[in-house]
Amino acid sequence: SDAFPAGAVEFAGALVDQAGTALALVRARAEAGTDPVTGSMNHRAMRRRLDEEIDRARRTGAPLSCLILDLDDFKLVNDRYGHQAGDEELRAVVRALLGEFRAFDRVALYGGDEFVVILPNADLPAAATAATRALERLRELRGVSGSGVSASFGVAQWEHPMGTDGLLEACDAALLRAKRQGKGRVTRAPEPSL
């Protein structure tokens, strides 16, 4: 019931202002790394995170794998049902991927209808197994056409002296092989040399 002294009210107001500014900064940083359509990490945030994970793997010797997945024939979804329906299918794919991978794996929009998943502490066989489970989950997902969603996956494991570009190129080469072999499949890069 006692009134606060004037100095205490001013001090509390200053703390509230600082907290509001800090929260706005945190929100802005999160939004800067998030794709606005899918809610997944965007390309820039993915590259930054992959750099960090490669540094960690280099320091600790822990395995690190990555995959790129491309939705098969996604252009037809946009052409037949419109871009809003395509956006909804992309969001559904991200929800399915987030539900399939571990909490500390990172799903990012790579571009268009391609996604990258960063898999810390996963070697190539474990990453390929996780990709196969994700492919099955997508096949069970009812897309806007009413049928399952098909995707092709390229999986690779980091090895020294690869950088971010090298790991993504290895995933991309495996993805290209999956597309050439008939789509809707998981293809691995060669096993890393030990």
Helices and strands as residue ranges (DSSP letters): H 6-32, H 43-60, E 64-71, H 74-81, H 83-100, E 106-111, E 114-120, H 124-140, E 151-157, H 164-180, E 186-188
